[in-house]
Amino acid sequence: MLEAVILAGGIGSRLRPLTLVKPKPMIPLAGKPLIEHIIYWLKHHGFSRFIVVGKYLGEVIRDYFSGRRDVIVRIVDSKDTADAVRLVRDDILSNDILISMGDVICNADFYSFYKYHVENDGIATIALKEVDNPLQYGVVFIDEHQRIRHFVEKPASMELYVLSIAFLKSYRSFRSNLVNTGFYMINKYVLEIISKYPSLMDWGKHVFPYLVEQGYKVYGWIMDNNVYWEDLGRINNYVKALRDLLSGKIPGFKPAGREVRDKVYIDEGADVRGKIIPPVYIGRNVFIDEKSIIGPYVSIEENSIISGESNISYTIVWENTKIEHSKVYNSIIMNSVHIVDSKISSSIIGSYNFVRKNVLVEKEIFEPKVQV
């Protein structure tokens, strides 16, 4: 049995106001929350048991997975990422466990990651990716055997330069543009270490540097260059990932619903009468008036209504929203919003807002009227 722990407790401050009503892993992504996409892909690669560790708005995650036998949701008062795993260690059954962040979409071959970890017989393995600018990530230095020799979290430019020079003097070959992707394979013995030393709170800042410094074998598994990897921790990243999903740029992932024609996905119960310009996802029980134009790059979640001569493009619409006689461009319209005879451009309209007639909203953020 392959087992994964998915860390889903962060407050998602960089995604506000979206995360004022939903925890980050529950942000909708073309018919399914982000965490459902993550679990789908891991199941595709042999993982069958999932422990989801929540904190902020954790009850939303727990309610969503209620009745699922393959997913255990634990809500804990964790102080950081490693602390979250420490608090659920009694739920973990396997000797080797995948740790996954709950805000990253990635189509790597995670079964190969697991096999690589087991074959190298190290205490931990970090999935790495080569990037052009590593400074905003955790940078990992590996030797010619792909054993990790140094780990530094979000280094300054000069710090990375000095470390590169020092590393070059010590090892015959190395790479300094490999970053931590937020996916780890750990041996169960790591749980004993972090339980013995509770000051090891965060995987990147504390646990992995400690293991490397203490001489434990920690390896790096390098993803192929063509692997898709996107951290949805920022609004721009969220929008980019959704558009990539709609346009088929994430091999192995697709929107919910049925592809009725090229890059047009329509879910159960939707009544679509208007003009559709792909790529588009239209959710369950959505109604589209015959006078409306939808697309390109539009995702509309369940039970929403688009009526009158509405034109929606480059926009994400959450569930239970009603848009009448309006033009919406390059925006995010959250759940239970009502827009009437207005123009919305490059804006975010928070939950339960009512945008009245003849209003022009441009480059604005409306906070949710009701917060969970």
C-alpha positions as CSV (number, residue, x, y, z in Angstrom):
1,M,0.0,0.0,0.0
2,L,1.3,3.4,-1.0
3,E,0.4,6.2,1.4
4,A,0.5,10.0,1.1
5,V,0.1,12.8,3.7
6,I,-1.3,16.0,2.1
7,L,-0.6,19.2,4.0
8,A,-3.7,21.4,3.7
9,G,-3.6,23.7,6.8
10,G,-2.2,27.0,5.5
11,I,-4.2,30.2,5.7
12,G,-3.4,31.1,2.1
13,S,-2.8,34.8,2.8
14,R,-1.4,35.5,-0.7
15,L,-4.7,34.1,-2.2
16,R,-7.0,36.5,-0.3
17,P,-9.8,37.3,-0.7
18,L,-10.4,33.8,-2.2
19,T,-9.2,32.1,0.9
20,L,-11.5,34.1,3.2
21,V,-14.3,31.7,2.2
22,K,-12.4,28.5,1.2
23,P,-9.2,26.9,2.4
24,K,-6.5,27.0,-0.3
25,P,-6.8,23.3,-1.2
26,M,-10.5,23.7,-1.8
27,I,-10.2,26.5,-4.4
28,P,-12.2,25.3,-7.4
29,L,-10.3,24.3,-10.5
30,A,-12.7,23.5,-13.4
31,G,-15.2,21.4,-11.5
32,K,-13.1,20.0,-8.8
33,P,-11.2,21.5,-5.9
34,L,-7.4,21.6,-6.2
35,I,-6.9,18.8,-3.6
36,E,-9.1,16.5,-5.6
37,H,-6.9,17.0,-8.6
38,I,-3.9,16.1,-6.4
39,I,-5.4,13.0,-5.1
40,Y,-6.6,11.9,-8.5
41,W,-3.1,12.1,-9.9
42,L,-1.5,10.3,-6.9
43,K,-4.1,7.5,-7.2
44,H,-3.2,7.2,-10.9
45,H,0.4,6.5,-9.7
46,G,-0.5,3.8,-7.2
47,F,-1.2,5.7,-4.0
48,S,-4.3,4.4,-2.3
49,R,-4.5,5.9,1.2
50,F,-4.4,9.6,1.9
51,I,-4.1,11.5,5.2
52,V,-5.2,15.1,4.7
53,V,-4.0,17.4,7.5
54,G,-6.0,20.6,7.8
55,K,-6.1,23.5,10.2
56,Y,-7.5,26.8,8.7
57,L,-11.1,26.2,7.6
58,G,-10.3,22.5,8.0
59,E,-14.0,21.6,8.5
60,V,-14.6,22.6,4.9
61,I,-12.1,19.9,3.8
62,R,-13.5,17.4,6.3
63,D,-17.1,17.9,5.1
64,Y,-16.0,17.5,1.5
65,F,-14.4,14.1,2.1
66,S,-17.1,12.8,4.4
67,G,-17.8,9.2,3.6
68,R,-14.6,8.7,1.6
69,R,-12.8,5.5,2.8
70,D,-9.6,6.3,1.1
71,V,-9.2,9.8,2.6
72,I,-8.7,10.5,6.3
73,V,-9.0,14.1,7.3
74,R,-7.3,15.3,10.5
75,I,-7.7,18.9,11.8
76,V,-4.7,19.7,14.0
77,D,-3.3,22.8,15.7
78,S,0.0,22.6,13.9
79,K,2.6,25.3,13.9
80,D,4.3,24.4,10.6
81,T,4.5,21.7,7.9
82,A,6.7,19.2,9.7
83,D,4.8,19.8,12.9
84,A,1.5,18.9,11.1
85,V,3.0,15.5,10.1
86,R,4.3,14.9,13.6
87,L,0.7,15.4,15.0
88,V,-0.7,12.7,12.7
89,R,2.1,10.2,13.0
90,D,-0.1,7.6,14.7
91,D,-2.3,7.5,11.6
92,I,0.6,6.6,9.3
93,L,0.9,2.9,8.5
94,S,3.6,2.6,5.8
95,N,7.4,2.5,6.2
96,D,7.8,5.0,3.4
97,I,5.4,7.9,3.0
98,L,4.9,10.6,0.4
99,I,4.5,14.1,1.8
100,S,2.7,16.5,-0.5
101,M,1.8,20.1,-0.3
102,G,-1.9,20.8,-0.8
103,D,-1.4,23.8,-3.1
104,V,0.7,22.4,-5.9
105,I,-0.5,20.9,-9.2
106,C,2.1,18.6,-10.8
107,N,2.1,15.7,-13.3
108,A,5.3,14.0,-12.3
109,D,5.6,10.2,-12.2
110,F,5.2,9.8,-8.5
111,Y,5.5,6.0,-8.6
112,S,9.0,6.4,-10.1
113,F,9.7,8.9,-7.3
114,Y,8.7,6.2,-4.7
115,K,10.8,3.6,-6.4
116,Y,13.8,5.8,-6.6
117,H,13.5,6.6,-2.8
118,V,13.3,2.9,-1.9
119,E,16.1,1.8,-4.2
120,N,18.5,4.4,-2.8
121,D,17.7,3.3,0.8
122,G,18.0,6.9,2.1
123,I,16.1,8.4,5.0
124,A,14.4,10.9,2.8
125,T,14.2,12.0,-0.8
126,I,13.1,15.4,-2.1
127,A,11.6,15.9,-5.5
128,L,13.5,18.6,-7.3
129,K,13.0,20.7,-10.5
130,E,15.4,22.7,-12.5
131,V,14.3,26.3,-12.9
132,D,15.8,29.4,-14.4
133,N,15.5,31.6,-11.3
134,P,15.8,29.5,-8.1
135,L,15.9,32.5,-5.6
136,Q,12.2,32.4,-4.7
137,Y,12.4,28.7,-3.7
138,G,14.3,26.3,-1.5
139,V,17.6,25.7,-3.3
140,V,19.2,22.2,-3.1
141,F,22.8,21.3,-3.8
142,I,23.4,17.7,-4.8
143,D,26.6,15.8,-5.6
144,E,27.3,13.5,-8.5
145,H,25.4,10.7,-6.8
146,Q,22.3,12.9,-6.3
147,R,22.8,12.9,-2.6
148,I,21.8,16.3,-1.1
149,R,24.8,18.1,0.5
150,H,23.2,21.4,1.3
151,F,19.8,22.9,1.5
152,V,19.0,26.6,1.8
153,E,15.5,28.2,1.9
154,K,15.0,31.1,-0.5
155,P,18.6,32.4,-0.6
156,A,19.6,35.9,-1.5
157,S,21.5,36.2,-4.8
158,M,24.9,36.8,-3.2
159,E,24.3,33.9,-0.7
160,L,23.6,31.5,-3.6
161,Y,26.8,32.7,-5.4
162,V,29.0,32.2,-2.4
163,L,27.5,28.8,-1.7
164,S,28.1,27.8,-5.3
165,I,31.7,28.7,-5.1
166,A,32.2,26.8,-1.9
167,F,30.4,23.8,-3.2
168,L,32.5,23.7,-6.3
169,K,35.6,23.4,-4.2
170,S,34.2,20.4,-2.3
171,Y,32.6,18.3,-5.0
172,R,33.4,17.4,-8.6
173,S,30.0,18.3,-10.0
174,F,26.9,20.0,-8.8
175,R,23.9,21.9,-9.9
176,S,22.6,25.1,-8.2
177,N,19.4,25.6,-10.1
178,L,17.5,22.7,-8.5
179,V,14.6,23.7,-6.2
180,N,12.4,22.0,-3.7
181,T,9.0,21.2,-5.3
182,G,7.1,20.4,-2.1
183,F,7.0,16.7,-2.6
184,Y,9.0,14.4,-0.2
185,M,9.4,10.7,0.4
186,I,10.4,10.0,3.9
187,N,11.2,6.8,5.9
188,K,9.1,6.3,9.0
189,Y,12.3,6.8,11.0
190,V,12.1,10.5,10.2
191,L,8.9,10.6,12.3
192,E,10.9,9.4,15.2
193,I,13.4,12.1,14.7
194,I,10.9,15.0,14.5
195,S,9.1,13.6,17.5
196,K,12.3,13.5,19.5
197,Y,13.2,17.1,18.4
198,P,10.0,19.1,18.4
199,S,11.9,22.3,17.4
200,L,12.1,20.8,13.9
201,M,8.9,22.5,12.7
202,D,9.3,23.0,8.9
203,W,10.5,20.6,6.3
204,G,12.5,23.1,4.3
205,K,13.8,25.4,7.0
206,H,14.5,22.8,9.7
207,V,14.1,19.1,9.0
208,F,16.1,18.6,5.8
209,P,18.9,20.9,6.8
210,Y,19.2,19.0,10.1
211,L,19.2,15.6,8.4
212,V,21.9,16.7,6.0
213,E,24.0,18.2,8.7
214,Q,23.8,15.1,10.8
215,G,25.0,12.9,8.0
216,Y,21.8,11.1,7.1
217,K,21.4,10.0,3.5
218,V,19.0,12.5,1.8
219,Y,18.7,12.2,-1.9
220,G,17.3,14.4,-4.7
221,W,15.0,13.0,-7.4
222,I,15.0,15.3,-10.4
223,M,11.8,15.7,-12.3
224,D,11.9,15.7,-16.1
225,N,12.2,19.1,-17.7
226,N,8.7,18.7,-19.4
227,V,6.9,18.0,-16.1
228,Y,4.3,20.5,-15.2
229,W,4.7,22.1,-11.7
230,E,2.8,25.1,-10.5
231,D,2.4,26.4,-6.9
232,L,-1.1,27.9,-6.7
233,G,-0.2,30.0,-3.7
234,R,-0.8,33.3,-5.5
235,I,-3.8,34.5,-7.5
236,N,-1.8,34.9,-10.7
237,N,-0.6,31.3,-10.4
238,Y,-4.1,30.1,-9.8
239,V,-5.4,31.8,-12.9
240,K,-2.5,30.5,-15.0
241,A,-3.0,26.9,-13.8
242,L,-6.7,27.0,-14.6
243,R,-6.1,28.4,-18.0
244,D,-3.4,25.7,-18.6
245,L,-5.9,23.1,-17.5
246,L,-8.6,24.3,-19.9
247,S,-6.2,24.5,-22.8
248,G,-4.7,21.0,-22.3
249,K,-1.3,22.1,-21.2
250,I,-1.2,19.8,-18.2
251,P,-0.9,16.3,-19.6
252,G,-2.9,13.8,-17.5
253,F,-5.2,16.4,-16.0
254,K,-8.4,17.7,-17.4
255,P,-11.5,19.6,-16.3
256,A,-14.5,17.7,-14.9
257,G,-17.4,16.9,-17.2
258,R,-17.5,15.6,-20.8
259,E,-15.5,17.1,-23.6
260,V,-18.4,17.8,-26.1
261,R,-16.0,19.3,-28.6
262,D,-12.3,20.3,-28.6
263,K,-11.6,22.0,-25.2
264,V,-15.3,22.5,-24.4
265,Y,-16.1,20.6,-21.2
266,I,-19.8,20.5,-20.0
267,D,-20.8,18.8,-16.8
268,E,-24.0,17.0,-15.8
269,G,-27.3,18.9,-15.9
270,A,-25.9,22.0,-17.6
271,D,-28.2,23.8,-20.1
272,V,-26.0,25.6,-22.6
273,R,-27.8,27.7,-25.2
274,G,-25.4,30.5,-25.9
275,K,-22.3,30.8,-28.0
276,I,-19.2,29.0,-26.6
277,I,-15.7,30.0,-27.6
278,P,-13.1,27.4,-26.3
279,P,-11.4,26.6,-24.0
280,V,-14.3,26.6,-21.6
281,Y,-15.6,24.5,-18.6
282,I,-19.3,24.7,-17.7
283,G,-20.2,23.1,-14.4
284,R,-23.1,21.0,-13.2
285,N,-26.6,22.6,-13.5
286,V,-25.2,25.8,-15.0
287,F,-27.6,27.7,-17.3
288,I,-26.3,29.7,-20.2
289,D,-28.9,32.0,-22.0
290,E,-29.0,31.8,-25.8
291,K,-28.0,35.5,-26.0
292,S,-24.8,35.1,-24.0
293,I,-21.3,34.5,-25.2
294,I,-18.9,32.5,-23.1
295,G,-15.2,32.2,-23.6
296,P,-12.4,31.9,-24.3
297,Y,-10.7,30.8,-21.1
298,V,-13.8,30.7,-18.9
299,S,-14.6,28.3,-16.0
300,I,-18.1,28.4,-14.5
301,E,-18.8,26.3,-11.4
302,E,-22.0,24.6,-10.5
303,N,-25.5,26.1,-10.2
304,S,-24.5,29.4,-11.8
305,I,-26.7,31.3,-14.2
306,I,-25.6,33.5,-17.1
307,S,-28.5,35.3,-18.8
308,G,-29.3,38.1,-21.1
309,E,-26.7,39.5,-23.5
310,S,-23.8,38.6,-21.2
311,N,-20.3,38.3,-22.4
312,I,-17.9,36.4,-20.2
313,S,-14.2,35.9,-21.2
314,Y,-10.9,35.1,-19.5
315,T,-12.8,34.7,-16.2
316,I,-13.4,32.3,-13.4
317,V,-16.9,32.1,-12.0
318,W,-17.5,30.2,-8.8
319,E,-20.7,28.3,-7.8
320,N,-24.2,29.7,-7.2
321,T,-23.5,33.0,-9.0
322,K,-25.9,34.9,-11.3
323,I,-24.7,37.3,-14.0
324,E,-27.4,39.2,-16.0
325,H,-26.9,41.5,-19.0
326,S,-23.2,42.1,-18.1
327,K,-19.7,42.0,-19.5
328,V,-17.0,40.3,-17.4
329,Y,-13.4,40.2,-18.6
330,N,-10.2,38.9,-16.9
331,S,-11.8,38.6,-13.5
332,I,-12.6,36.2,-10.7
333,I,-16.2,36.1,-9.5
334,M,-16.6,34.2,-6.3
335,N,-19.6,32.2,-5.1
336,S,-23.1,33.5,-4.6
337,V,-22.4,36.8,-6.4
338,H,-25.2,38.7,-8.3
339,I,-24.2,41.0,-11.1
340,V,-26.8,43.0,-13.1
341,D,-26.2,45.1,-16.2
342,S,-22.6,46.0,-15.3
343,K,-19.1,45.8,-16.7
344,I,-16.3,44.0,-14.7
345,S,-12.7,44.1,-15.8
346,S,-9.5,42.7,-14.1
347,S,-11.2,42.5,-10.8
348,I,-12.2,40.1,-8.0
349,I,-15.8,40.2,-6.7
350,G,-16.0,38.5,-3.4
351,S,-18.7,36.1,-2.2
352,Y,-22.3,37.4,-1.7
353,N,-21.7,40.8,-3.3
354,F,-24.5,42.4,-5.4
355,V,-23.2,44.6,-8.2
356,R,-26.0,46.8,-9.2
357,K,-27.0,48.2,-12.6
358,N,-24.8,50.4,-14.7
359,V,-21.7,49.9,-12.6
360,L,-18.2,49.8,-14.0
361,V,-15.7,47.9,-11.9
362,E,-12.1,48.0,-13.1
363,K,-9.0,46.7,-11.3
364,E,-10.8,46.4,-8.0
365,I,-11.2,43.9,-5.2
366,F,-14.6,43.5,-3.5
367,E,-14.2,41.7,-0.2
368,P,-16.7,38.9,0.5
369,K,-19.8,40.1,2.3
370,V,-20.0,36.8,4.2
371,Q,-16.9,34.9,5.4
372,V,-16.7,31.4,6.6
